[in-house]
Amino acid sequence: MTEKSTASKQLLEEATTDFQGLQVRTTALREETQTLDVELRQLRIDESKARDEKTKTESRMKALQQLVASHEGFRTDVRNVLKDAVFSSLLKGVFADGLEAHPGFEFALEGVMREFLENLFVDDAKQASHLVEKLKEKSLGRATFWAYDLLAKRTEARAKNSSSQVNRDTLLAAVPEAKPLVDVIRLQHEHSAQVLALFDHYYVVDSLGEALSAFEKTAELGVSFVTRQGDMVDRYGRVRGGSTSSLEGGILY
């Protein structure tokens, strides 16, 4: 009877230990489930926000594509060129085509590249010269052309002359909060790398105060600083900016 009692007691202790272990495990699983529930709810919220952002972006892209397709926002001179069958057949595109900024950097892009957005691409300098003469003959106004052969020569010359290029590491060491403009924009074009390389001396910061401070630190590098609102301190030390309302009426925004 004593042996049975001892064995029963031992079994009870083991069962109690197992039960306590199960209780601990159950509590841990319950806490883990609660944590996963919280994470799942957050993921659903994030997914909903991402879906909304995607819808807004797609809507904006569609609007921009329609804007470019209809030539709205361009100067009358450029619209005349684009609408002329002879001229348009010789063009390889408009600078604004395929150009977009990462969310939050639209004003910075418009502020820097506004004067380039209506530029027209052609095969070579000879064709650019020919089109300029035709504009004069037809009194269609004025236009700016980017010739692929001149762009290639410019890129080659810059590669040989290191002094014409900005040392990114040096600049970011002095102004770590700055973002290279070329890192926050995309250009879908066969010569996009060559074109964007010409804007390697533009950097984005959050405010005009930061732009002024950055310029003082890096004046010798010949860099321009633009804010997310489109204000700028250019390489010459000129300060440009103001209301974003004029930028909102631009080609990209």
Accessible surface in RSA format (square Angstrom, percent):
REM  Atomic radii and reference values for relative SASA: ProtOr
REM  Chains: A
REM  Algorithm: Lee & Richards
REM  Probe-radius: 1.40
REM  Slices: 20
REM RES _ NUM      All-atoms   Total-Side   Main-Chain    Non-polar    All polar
REM                ABS   REL    ABS   REL    ABS   REL    ABS   REL    ABS   REL
RES MET A   1   188.84  97.8 149.42  98.9  39.42  93.8 128.08 108.9  60.76  80.5
RES THR A   2   107.55  76.5 102.76 104.2   4.79  11.4  70.38  94.5  37.17  56.2
RES GLU A   3   148.24  85.1 140.32 106.2   7.92  18.9  58.10 112.4  90.14  73.6
RES LYS A   4   152.66  74.5 148.22  90.9   4.44  10.6  95.27  85.8  57.39  61.1
RES SER A   5    65.60  55.4  55.77  74.4   9.84  22.7  25.80  54.9  39.80  55.8
RES THR A   6    80.95  57.6  76.66  77.7   4.29  10.2  61.91  83.2  19.04  28.8
RES ALA A   7    49.34  45.4  45.23  69.8   4.11   9.3  48.72  68.6   0.61   1.6
RES SER A   8    66.99  56.6  61.13  81.6   5.86  13.5  33.05  70.4  33.95  47.6
RES LYS A   9   130.82  63.8 126.65  77.7   4.17   9.9  72.84  65.6  57.98  61.8
RES GLN A  10   101.13  56.5  99.66  72.8   1.47   3.5  24.16  51.4  76.97  58.4
RES LEU A  11   118.05  65.7 114.57  82.0   3.48   8.7 114.84  80.7   3.21   8.6
RES LEU A  12   118.83  66.2 114.51  81.9   4.31  10.8 118.37  83.1   0.45   1.2
RES GLU A  13    94.00  54.0  90.03  68.1   3.96   9.4  39.89  77.1  54.11  44.2
RES GLU A  14    86.35  49.6  82.69  62.6   3.67   8.7  40.27  77.9  46.08  37.6
RES ALA A  15    55.71  51.2  46.57  71.9   9.14  20.8  52.01  73.2   3.70   9.8
RES THR A  16    58.94  41.9  54.48  55.2   4.46  10.6  44.95  60.4  13.99  21.2
RES THR A  17    87.38  62.1  84.63  85.8   2.75   6.6  60.16  80.8  27.22  41.1
RES ASP A  18    91.58  64.1  84.46  84.1   7.12  16.8  26.97  63.5  64.61  64.4
RES PHE A  19   115.42  57.7 114.06  70.6   1.35   3.5 115.14  69.8   0.28   0.8
RES GLN A  20    98.19  54.9  97.51  71.3   0.69   1.6  26.60  56.6  71.60  54.3
RES GLY A  21    38.58  47.6   0.00   N/A  38.58  47.6  33.31  91.4   5.28  11.8
RES LEU A  22   114.90  64.0 113.67  81.3   1.23   3.1 113.99  80.1   0.91   2.5
RES GLN A  23    92.45  51.7  88.43  64.6   4.03   9.6  30.16  64.2  62.29  47.2
RES VAL A  24   106.24  69.9 102.14  92.5   4.10   9.9 105.47  91.6   0.78   2.1
RES ARG A  25   133.66  56.1 131.11  66.8   2.55   6.1  48.61  66.4  85.05  51.5
RES THR A  26    64.11  45.6  62.92  63.8   1.19   2.8  40.25  54.1  23.86  36.1
RES THR A  27    62.56  44.5  62.56  63.4   0.00   0.0  41.23  55.4  21.34  32.3
RES ALA A  28    42.76  39.3  36.73  56.7   6.03  13.7  39.33  55.4   3.43   9.1
RES LEU A  29    77.32  43.1  76.91  55.0   0.42   1.0  77.05  54.1   0.27   0.7
RES ARG A  30   129.01  54.2 122.50  62.4   6.51  15.5  53.53  73.2  75.48  45.7
RES GLU A  31   101.74  58.4  99.96  75.6   1.78   4.2  34.76  67.2  66.98  54.7
RES GLU A  32    91.77  52.7  85.74  64.9   6.03  14.3  33.72  65.2  58.05  47.4
RES THR A  33    72.55  51.6  72.16  73.2   0.39   0.9  48.20  64.7  24.35  36.8
RES GLN A  34   103.69  58.0 101.47  74.2   2.22   5.3  37.46  79.7  66.23  50.2
RES THR A  35    72.51  51.6  68.01  68.9   4.49  10.7  46.09  61.9  26.41  39.9
RES LEU A  36    98.48  54.8  95.60  68.4   2.88   7.2  95.84  67.3   2.63   7.1
RES ASP A  37    60.44  42.3  59.33  59.1   1.11   2.6   9.32  21.9  51.11  51.0
RES VAL A  38    84.36  55.5  83.37  75.5   0.99   2.4  83.37  72.4   0.99   2.7
RES GLU A  39    88.50  50.8  85.24  64.5   3.26   7.8  34.31  66.4  54.18  44.2
RES LEU A  40    78.43  43.7  77.25  55.3   1.18   3.0  78.12  54.9   0.32   0.9
RES ARG A  41   133.20  55.9 131.48  67.0   1.71   4.1  60.25  82.3  72.95  44.2
RES GLN A  42    87.84  49.1  86.77  63.4   1.07   2.6  37.51  79.8  50.33  38.2
RES LEU A  43   112.50  62.7 109.26  78.2   3.24   8.1 109.52  76.9   2.98   8.0
RES ARG A  44   143.86  60.4 137.96  70.3   5.91  14.1  47.10  64.4  96.76  58.6
RES ILE A  45    85.52  48.7  82.22  61.3   3.30   8.0  85.43  61.5   0.09   0.3
RES ASP A  46    62.92  44.1  58.20  57.9   4.72  11.2  25.80  60.7  37.12  37.0
RES GLU A  47    96.95  55.7  89.97  68.1   6.99  16.6  34.82  67.4  62.13  50.7
RES SER A  48    47.64  40.3  47.38  63.2   0.26   0.6  19.50  41.5  28.14  39.4
RES LYS A  49   133.47  65.1 127.80  78.4   5.67  13.5  81.01  72.9  52.46  55.9
RES ALA A  50    61.57  56.6  49.89  77.0  11.69  26.6  57.49  81.0   4.09  10.8
RES ARG A  51   127.87  53.7 123.16  62.8   4.72  11.2  61.84  84.5  66.03  40.0
RES ASP A  52    77.56  54.3  75.63  75.3   1.93   4.6  17.07  40.2  60.49  60.3
RES GLU A  53    88.22  50.6  87.59  66.3   0.63   1.5  40.70  78.7  47.51  38.8
RES LYS A  54   125.20  61.1 119.00  73.0   6.20  14.8  93.76  84.4  31.44  33.5
RES THR A  55    81.05  57.6  79.93  81.0   1.13   2.7  59.85  80.4  21.20  32.1
RES LYS A  56   138.69  67.7 131.05  80.4   7.65  18.2  80.61  72.6  58.08  61.9
RES THR A  57    58.61  41.7  53.87  54.6   4.74  11.3  50.87  68.3   7.74  11.7
RES GLU A  58    90.18  51.8  82.53  62.4   7.64  18.2  41.87  81.0  48.30  39.4
RES SER A  59    68.67  58.0  58.92  78.6   9.75  22.5  27.20  57.9  41.47  58.1
RES ARG A  60    75.87  31.9  69.72  35.5   6.15  14.6  47.42  64.8  28.46  17.2
RES MET A  61    57.16  29.6  57.16  37.8   0.00   0.0  51.43  43.7   5.73   7.6
RES LYS A  62   129.14  63.0 127.88  78.5   1.26   3.0  70.85  63.8  58.29  62.1
RES ALA A  63    54.85  50.4  47.66  73.5   7.19  16.4  49.91  70.3   4.94  13.1
RES LEU A  64    25.27  14.1  24.95  17.9   0.31   0.8  25.27  17.7   0.00   0.0
RES GLN A  65   110.72  61.9 102.02  74.6   8.69  20.7  42.16  89.7  68.55  52.0
RES GLN A  66   104.19  58.3  98.46  72.0   5.72  13.6  41.99  89.4  62.20  47.2
RES LEU A  67    41.32  23.0  37.64  26.9   3.68   9.3  41.05  28.8   0.27   0.7
RES VAL A  68    31.34  20.6  29.62  26.8   1.71   4.1  29.81  25.9   1.53   4.1
RES ALA A  69    77.15  70.9  48.19  74.4  28.96  65.9  58.91  83.0  18.25  48.3
RES SER A  70    54.01  45.6  33.29  44.4  20.72  47.7  41.12  87.6  12.89  18.1
RES HIS A  71    37.87  20.7  37.87  26.3   0.00   0.0  19.53  20.1  18.34  21.3
RES GLU A  72   102.19  58.7  99.49  75.3   2.70   6.4  33.15  64.1  69.04  56.4
RES GLY A  73    47.75  58.9   0.00   N/A  47.75  58.9  20.29  55.7  27.46  61.5
RES PHE A  74     5.97   3.0   0.27   0.2   5.71  14.8   0.73   0.4   5.25  15.0
RES ARG A  75   111.83  47.0 103.49  52.8   8.35  19.9  73.23 100.1  38.60  23.4
RES THR A  76    78.46  55.8  74.13  75.1   4.33  10.3  48.58  65.3  29.88  45.2
RES ASP A  77    36.48  25.6  36.29  36.1   0.19   0.5   0.78   1.8  35.70  35.6
RES VAL A  78     0.42   0.3   0.42   0.4   0.00   0.0   0.42   0.4   0.00   0.0
RES ARG A  79    68.91  28.9  68.91  35.1   0.00   0.0   8.42  11.5  60.50  36.7
RES ASN A  80    51.17  35.3  45.71  44.2   5.46  13.1   4.48  10.8  46.69  45.1
RES VAL A  81     0.12   0.1   0.12   0.1   0.00   0.0   0.12   0.1   0.00   0.0
RES LEU A  82    22.51  12.5  12.45   8.9  10.06  25.3  12.45   8.7  10.06  27.1
RES LYS A  83   137.39  67.0 103.59  63.6  33.80  80.5  64.62  58.2  72.77  77.5
RES ASP A  84    31.53  22.1  23.33  23.2   8.20  19.4  10.67  25.1  20.85  20.8
RES ALA A  85    81.17  74.6  66.28 102.3  14.89  33.9  72.03 101.4   9.14  24.2
RES VAL A  86    88.26  58.1  84.30  76.3   3.96   9.5  88.25  76.7   0.01   0.0
RES PHE A  87     1.22   0.6   1.22   0.8   0.00   0.0   1.22   0.7   0.00   0.0
RES SER A  88    46.30  39.1  32.49  43.4  13.82  31.8  18.68  39.8  27.62  38.7
RES SER A  89    86.70  73.3  47.12  62.9  39.57  91.2  49.37 105.1  37.33  52.3
RES LEU A  90    51.69  28.8  48.66  34.8   3.03   7.6  51.33  36.0   0.37   1.0
RES LEU A  91    22.92  12.8   6.25   4.5  16.67  41.9   6.25   4.4  16.67  44.9
RES LYS A  92   101.42  49.5  76.46  46.9  24.96  59.4  28.48  25.6  72.94  77.7
RES GLY A  93    22.86  28.2   0.00   N/A  22.86  28.2  20.62  56.6   2.24   5.0
RES VAL A  94     9.05   6.0   8.29   7.5   0.76   1.8   8.29   7.2   0.76   2.1
RES PHE A  95     0.03   0.0   0.00   0.0   0.03   0.1   0.00   0.0   0.03   0.1
RES ALA A  96     3.41   3.1   0.00   0.0   3.41   7.8   0.00   0.0   3.41   9.0
RES ASP A  97    51.52  36.1  47.31  47.1   4.21  10.0  29.00  68.2  22.52  22.5
RES GLY A  98    36.13  44.6   0.00   N/A  36.13  44.6  22.85  62.7  13.28  29.7
RES LEU A  99     7.76   4.3   0.00   0.0   7.76  19.5   0.00   0.0   7.76  20.9
RES GLU A 100    31.20  17.9  28.23  21.4   2.97   7.1   9.59  18.6  21.60  17.6
RES ALA A 101    13.50  12.4   0.63   1.0  12.88  29.3   0.63   0.9  12.88  34.1
RES HIS A 102    54.54  29.8  54.54  37.9   0.00   0.0  32.76  33.8  21.77  25.3
RES PRO A 103    90.44  65.9  77.21  70.4  13.23  48.1  77.85  64.3  12.58  78.2
RES GLY A 104    39.43  48.6   0.00   N/A  39.43  48.6  28.34  77.8  11.08  24.8
RES PHE A 105    13.83   6.9  13.82   8.6   0.01   0.0  13.82   8.4   0.01   0.0
RES GLU A 106    32.46  18.6  31.72  24.0   0.73   1.7   7.57  14.7  24.88  20.3
RES PHE A 107    33.17  16.6  32.27  20.0   0.91   2.4  32.27  19.6   0.91   2.6
RES ALA A 108     0.00   0.0   0.00   0.0   0.00   0.0   0.00   0.0   0.00   0.0
RES LEU A 109     1.64   0.9   1.64   1.2   0.00   0.0   1.64   1.2   0.00   0.0
RES GLU A 110     0.85   0.5   0.85   0.6   0.00   0.0   0.00   0.0   0.85   0.7
RES GLY A 111     8.26  10.2   0.00   N/A   8.26  10.2   4.35  11.9   3.91   8.8
RES VAL A 112     4.71   3.1   0.00   0.0   4.71  11.3   0.00   0.0   4.71  12.8
RES MET A 113     0.00   0.0   0.00   0.0   0.00   0.0   0.00   0.0   0.00   0.0
RES ARG A 114   103.18  43.3  94.70  48.3   8.47  20.2  42.20  57.7  60.98  37.0
RES GLU A 115   133.57  76.7 105.17  79.6  28.40  67.6  43.64  84.4  89.93  73.4
RES PHE A 116    47.41  23.7  47.41  29.4   0.00   0.0  47.41  28.7   0.00   0.0
RES LEU A 117     0.20   0.1   0.20   0.1   0.00   0.0   0.20   0.1   0.00   0.0
RES GLU A 118    23.62  13.6  22.48  17.0   1.14   2.7   7.94  15.4  15.67  12.8
RES ASN A 119     9.57   6.6   9.38   9.1   0.18   0.4   0.78   1.9   8.79   8.5
RES LEU A 120     0.36   0.2   0.00   0.0   0.36   0.9   0.36   0.2   0.00   0.0
RES PHE A 121     1.22   0.6   1.22   0.8   0.00   0.0   1.22   0.7   0.00   0.0
RES VAL A 122     0.00   0.0   0.00   0.0   0.00   0.0   0.00   0.0   0.00   0.0
RES ASP A 123    57.35  40.2  50.84  50.6   6.50  15.4  15.11  35.6  42.24  42.1
RES ASP A 124    51.76  36.3  51.76  51.5   0.00   0.0  13.72  32.3  38.04  37.9
RES ALA A 125    33.55  30.8  29.99  46.3   3.55   8.1  30.49  42.9   3.06   8.1
RES LYS A 126   174.02  84.9 163.11 100.1  10.92  26.0 113.13 101.8  60.89  64.9
RES GLN A 127    37.15  20.8  33.44  24.4   3.71   8.8  11.04  23.5  26.11  19.8
RES ALA A 128    14.83  13.6  14.78  22.8   0.05   0.1  14.83  20.9   0.00   0.0
RES SER A 129    65.92  55.7  58.37  77.9   7.55  17.4  32.43  69.1  33.49  46.9
RES HIS A 130    82.47  45.1  76.24  53.0   6.23  15.9  48.21  49.7  34.27  39.9
RES LEU A 131     1.57   0.9   1.57   1.1   0.00   0.0   1.57   1.1   0.00   0.0
RES VAL A 132    54.39  35.8  54.27  49.1   0.12   0.3  54.27  47.2   0.12   0.3
RES GLU A 133    84.84  48.7  84.77  64.1   0.07   0.2  33.16  64.1  51.68  42.2
RES LYS A 134    66.49  32.4  66.49  40.8   0.00   0.0  22.02  19.8  44.47  47.4
RES LEU A 135     5.18   2.9   4.72   3.4   0.46   1.1   4.72   3.3   0.46   1.2
RES LYS A 136   136.54  66.6 112.98  69.3  23.57  56.1  77.98  70.2  58.56  62.4
RES GLU A 137   123.66  71.0  85.84  64.9  37.82  90.0  45.65  88.3  78.01  63.7
RES LYS A 138    92.81  45.3  69.05  42.4  23.77  56.6  60.92  54.8  31.89  34.0
RES SER A 139    99.98  84.5  66.97  89.4  33.01  76.0  43.74  93.1  56.24  78.8
RES LEU A 140    36.64  20.4  34.01  24.3   2.62   6.6  35.99  25.3   0.65   1.7
RES GLY A 141    32.97  40.7   0.00   N/A  32.97  40.7  21.81  59.9  11.16  25.0
RES ARG A 142   186.53  78.3 183.99  93.8   2.54   6.1  66.90  91.4 119.63  72.5
RES ALA A 143    18.92  17.4   0.00   0.0  18.92  43.0   1.69   2.4  17.23  45.7
RES THR A 144    71.17  50.6  66.75  67.7   4.43  10.5  38.69  52.0  32.48  49.1
RES PHE A 145    29.17  14.6   3.94   2.4  25.24  65.7   3.94   2.4  25.24  72.2
RES TRP A 146    34.57  13.9  29.35  14.2   5.22  12.3  28.89  15.4   5.68   9.2
RES ALA A 147     4.81   4.4   0.84   1.3   3.97   9.0   0.91   1.3   3.90  10.3
RES TYR A 148    23.12  10.8  21.21  12.1   1.92   5.0  21.22  15.9   1.90   2.3
RES ASP A 149    50.65  35.5  42.69  42.5   7.96  18.8  33.06  77.8  17.60  17.6
RES LEU A 150    92.44  51.5  87.94  62.9   4.50  11.3  88.58  62.2   3.85  10.4
RES LEU A 151     9.30   5.2   4.80   3.4   4.49  11.3   8.64   6.1   0.66   1.8
RES ALA A 152    44.24  40.7  40.06  61.8   4.18   9.5  40.48  57.0   3.75   9.9
RES LYS A 153   132.74  64.8 127.39  78.2   5.35  12.7  80.40  72.4  52.34  55.7
RES ARG A 154   121.50  51.0 116.35  59.3   5.15  12.3  37.49  51.2  84.00  50.9
RES THR A 155    39.94  28.4  38.44  39.0   1.49   3.6  38.43  51.6   1.51   2.3
RES GLU A 156    96.17  55.2  89.96  68.1   6.21  14.8  35.96  69.6  60.20  49.2
RES ALA A 157    52.61  48.4  45.01  69.5   7.60  17.3  50.32  70.9   2.29   6.1
RES ARG A 158    20.88   8.8  19.58  10.0   1.29   3.1   5.92   8.1  14.96   9.1
RES ALA A 159    74.21  68.2  45.71  70.5  28.50  64.8  49.93  70.3  24.28  64.3
RES LYS A 160   161.50  78.8 123.80  76.0  37.70  89.8  87.27  78.5  74.23  79.1
RES ASN A 161    73.77  50.9  69.76  67.4   4.00   9.6  22.90  55.1  50.86  49.2
RES SER A 162    90.65  76.6  80.83 107.9   9.82  22.6  45.78  97.5  44.87  62.9
RES SER A 163    99.78  84.3  60.53  80.8  39.25  90.4  57.54 122.5  42.23  59.2
RES SER A 164    41.45  35.0  16.14  21.5  25.31  58.3  28.18  60.0  13.27  18.6
RES GLN A 165    79.33  44.4  63.55  46.4  15.78  37.6  14.21  30.2  65.12  49.4
RES VAL A 166    28.41  18.7   7.78   7.0  20.63  49.7  11.60  10.1  16.81  45.6
RES ASN A 167    83.90  57.9  73.54  71.1  10.36  24.9  26.44  63.6  57.46  55.5
RES ARG A 168    96.67  40.6  92.72  47.3   3.95   9.4  34.31  46.9  62.37  37.8
RES ASP A 169   114.15  80.0 105.92 105.4   8.22  19.4  33.20  78.1  80.95  80.7
RES THR A 170    68.37  48.6  60.16  61.0   8.21  19.6  47.65  64.0  20.72  31.3
RES LEU A 171     0.00   0.0   0.00   0.0   0.00   0.0   0.00   0.0   0.00   0.0
RES LEU A 172    49.79  27.7  46.34  33.2   3.45   8.7  46.63  32.8   3.16   8.5
RES ALA A 173    84.79  78.0  48.14  74.3  36.65  83.4  59.71  84.1  25.08  66.4
RES ALA A 174    38.71  35.6  21.35  33.0  17.35  39.5  31.64  44.6   7.07  18.7
RES VAL A 175     0.30   0.2   0.30   0.3   0.00   0.0   0.30   0.3   0.00   0.0
RES PRO A 176   100.65  73.4  75.73  69.0  24.91  90.6  77.72  64.2  22.93 142.5
RES GLU A 177    85.99  49.4  60.68  45.9  25.31  60.3  47.94  92.7  38.04  31.1
RES ALA A 178     6.55   6.0   0.00   0.0   6.55  14.9   0.00   0.0   6.55  17.4
RES LYS A 179    93.93  45.8  93.66  57.5   0.27   0.6  41.84  37.7  52.10  55.5
RES PRO A 180    11.79   8.6  11.79  10.8   0.00   0.0  11.79   9.7   0.00   0.0
RES LEU A 181     0.22   0.1   0.08   0.1   0.13   0.3   0.08   0.1   0.13   0.4
RES VAL A 182    31.92  21.0  20.40  18.5  11.52  27.8  20.40  17.7  11.52  31.3
RES ASP A 183    69.85  48.9  50.57  50.3  19.28  45.6  23.82  56.1  46.03  45.9
RES VAL A 184     8.55   5.6   8.55   7.7   0.00   0.0   8.55   7.4   0.00   0.0
RES ILE A 185     7.58   4.3   0.08   0.1   7.50  18.1   0.08   0.1   7.50  20.4
RES ARG A 186   104.60  43.9 101.55  51.8   3.05   7.3  56.77  77.6  47.83  29.0
RES LEU A 187    13.58   7.6   0.64   0.5  12.95  32.6   0.81   0.6  12.77  34.4
RES GLN A 188   134.25  75.1 110.26  80.6  23.99  57.1  43.58  92.8  90.67  68.8
RES HIS A 189    37.55  20.5  15.33  10.7  22.22  56.8  23.42  24.1  14.13  16.4
RES GLU A 190   139.12  79.9  91.50  69.2  47.62 113.4  45.19  87.4  93.93  76.7
RES HIS A 191    45.87  25.1  42.69  29.7   3.18   8.1  36.39  37.5   9.49  11.0
RES SER A 192    27.80  23.5  27.41  36.6   0.39   0.9   1.96   4.2  25.84  36.2
RES ALA A 193    81.08  74.5  65.13 100.5  15.95  36.3  74.73 105.2   6.35  16.8
RES GLN A 194    47.57  26.6  46.24  33.8   1.33   3.2  17.06  36.3  30.51  23.1
RES VAL A 195     0.00   0.0   0.00   0.0   0.00   0.0   0.00   0.0   0.00   0.0
RES LEU A 196    25.42  14.2  25.36  18.1   0.06   0.2  25.42  17.9   0.00   0.0
RES ALA A 197    38.83  35.7  30.17  46.6   8.66  19.7  38.35  54.0   0.48   1.3
RES LEU A 198    32.44  18.1  25.21  18.0   7.22  18.2  25.56  18.0   6.87  18.5
RES PHE A 199     5.06   2.5   4.97   3.1   0.09   0.2   4.97   3.0   0.09   0.3
RES ASP A 200    35.17  24.6  30.86  30.7   4.31  10.2  21.85  51.4  13.32  13.3
RES HIS A 201    25.04  13.7  25.04  17.4   0.00   0.0  18.27  18.8   6.77   7.9
RES TYR A 202    32.68  15.3  32.02  18.2   0.67   1.7   1.60   1.2  31.09  38.3
RES TYR A 203     3.01   1.4   3.01   1.7   0.00   0.0   0.00   0.0   3.01   3.7
RES VAL A 204     3.44   2.3   2.16   2.0   1.28   3.1   2.16   1.9   1.28   3.5
RES VAL A 205     3.14   2.1   0.00   0.0   3.14   7.6   3.14   2.7   0.00   0.0
RES ASP A 206    80.62  56.5  74.06  73.7   6.56  15.5  21.24  50.0  59.37  59.2
RES SER A 207    46.93  39.7  45.12  60.2   1.81   4.2  38.52  82.0   8.41  11.8
RES LEU A 208    59.90  33.4  55.29  39.6   4.61  11.6  55.29  38.8   4.61  12.4
RES GLY A 209    47.02  58.0   0.00   N/A  47.02  58.0  35.72  98.0  11.30  25.3
RES GLU A 210    57.86  33.2  54.17  41.0   3.69   8.8  23.25  45.0  34.61  28.3
RES ALA A 211     0.00   0.0   0.00   0.0   0.00   0.0   0.00   0.0   0.00   0.0
RES LEU A 212    73.49  40.9  72.84  52.1   0.65   1.6  72.92  51.2   0.57   1.5
RES SER A 213    46.77  39.5  43.09  57.5   3.69   8.5  27.85  59.3  18.92  26.5
RES ALA A 214     1.02   0.9   0.00   0.0   1.02   2.3   0.67   0.9   0.34   0.9
RES PHE A 215    39.50  19.8  39.50  24.5   0.00   0.0  39.50  24.0   0.00   0.0
RES GLU A 216   140.62  80.7 111.25  84.2  29.37  69.9  40.88  79.1  99.74  81.4
RES LYS A 217   112.96  55.1  87.78  53.9  25.19  60.0  60.23  54.2  52.73  56.2
RES THR A 218     2.07   1.5   1.44   1.5   0.63   1.5   0.98   1.3   1.09   1.6
RES ALA A 219    49.20  45.2  35.33  54.5  13.87  31.6  36.03  50.7  13.17  34.9
RES GLU A 220   140.86  80.9  99.27  75.1  41.60  99.0  72.05 139.4  68.81  56.2
RES LEU A 221    49.69  27.7  31.61  22.6  18.07  45.4  35.68  25.1  14.01  37.7
RES GLY A 222    26.00  32.1   0.00   N/A  26.00  32.1  21.97  60.3   4.02   9.0
RES VAL A 223     1.35   0.9   0.07   0.1   1.28   3.1   0.07   0.1   1.28   3.5
RES SER A 224     1.19   1.0   1.19   1.6   0.00   0.0   0.00   0.0   1.19   1.7
RES PHE A 225     0.02   0.0   0.02   0.0   0.00   0.0   0.02   0.0   0.00   0.0
RES VAL A 226     0.00   0.0   0.00   0.0   0.00   0.0   0.00   0.0   0.00   0.0
RES THR A 227     0.19   0.1   0.19   0.2   0.00   0.0   0.19   0.3   0.00   0.0
RES ARG A 228    76.42  32.1  73.84  37.6   2.57   6.1  21.52  29.4  54.89  33.3
RES GLN A 229    81.95  45.8  80.69  59.0   1.27   3.0  36.93  78.6  45.02  34.1
RES GLY A 230     7.28   9.0   0.00   N/A   7.28   9.0   0.73   2.0   6.55  14.7
RES ASP A 231    23.62  16.5  23.62  23.5   0.00   0.0   0.71   1.7  22.91  22.8
RES MET A 232     7.62   3.9   7.35   4.9   0.28   0.7   2.32   2.0   5.31   7.0
RES VAL A 233     1.48   1.0   1.48   1.3   0.00   0.0   1.48   1.3   0.00   0.0
RES ASP A 234    16.62  11.6  16.58  16.5   0.04   0.1  10.84  25.5   5.79   5.8
RES ARG A 235    90.11  37.8  76.19  38.8  13.91  33.1  13.86  18.9  76.24  46.2
RES TYR A 236   160.84  75.1 125.16  71.2  35.69  92.9  92.79  69.7  68.06  83.9
RES GLY A 237    31.36  38.7   0.00   N/A  31.36  38.7   9.13  25.1  22.22  49.8
RES ARG A 238   152.98  64.2 145.52  74.2   7.45  17.7  69.81  95.4  83.17  50.4
RES VAL A 239    84.69  55.7  51.59  46.7  33.11  79.8  51.59  44.8  33.11  89.8
RES ARG A 240   129.11  54.2 124.94  63.7   4.17   9.9  71.06  97.1  58.06  35.2
RES GLY A 241    55.96  69.0   0.00   N/A  55.96  69.0  17.35  47.6  38.61  86.5
RES GLY A 242    56.29  69.4   0.00   N/A  56.29  69.4  39.20 107.6  17.09  38.3
RES SER A 243    85.43  72.2  54.37  72.6  31.07  71.6  51.70 110.1  33.73  47.3
RES THR A 244    34.80  24.7  32.53  33.0   2.26   5.4  12.86  17.3  21.94  33.2
RES SER A 245    73.26  61.9  61.06  81.5  12.20  28.1  41.33  88.0  31.93  44.7
RES SER A 246    66.65  56.3  52.69  70.3  13.96  32.2  50.29 107.1  16.35  22.9
RES LEU A 247    17.01   9.5  17.01  12.2   0.00   0.0  17.01  11.9   0.00   0.0
RES GLU A 248    90.79  52.1  75.91  57.4  14.88  35.4  18.51  35.8  72.28  59.0
RES GLY A 249    63.97  78.9   0.00   N/A  63.97  78.9  36.83 101.1  27.14  60.8
RES GLY A 250    12.06  14.9   0.00   N/A  12.06  14.9   5.13  14.1   6.93  15.5
RES ILE A 251    10.18   5.8   9.65   7.2   0.53   1.3   9.65   6.9   0.53   1.4
RES LEU A 252     9.89   5.5   9.26   6.6   0.63   1.6   9.26   6.5   0.63   1.7
RES TYR A 253    84.40  39.4  66.86  38.0  17.54  45.6  39.87  30.0  44.53  54.9
END  Absolute sums over single chains surface
CHAIN  1 A    15520.8      13223.3       2297.5       8768.1       6752.7
END  Absolute sums over all chains
TOTAL         15520.8      13223.3       2297.5       8768.1       6752.7
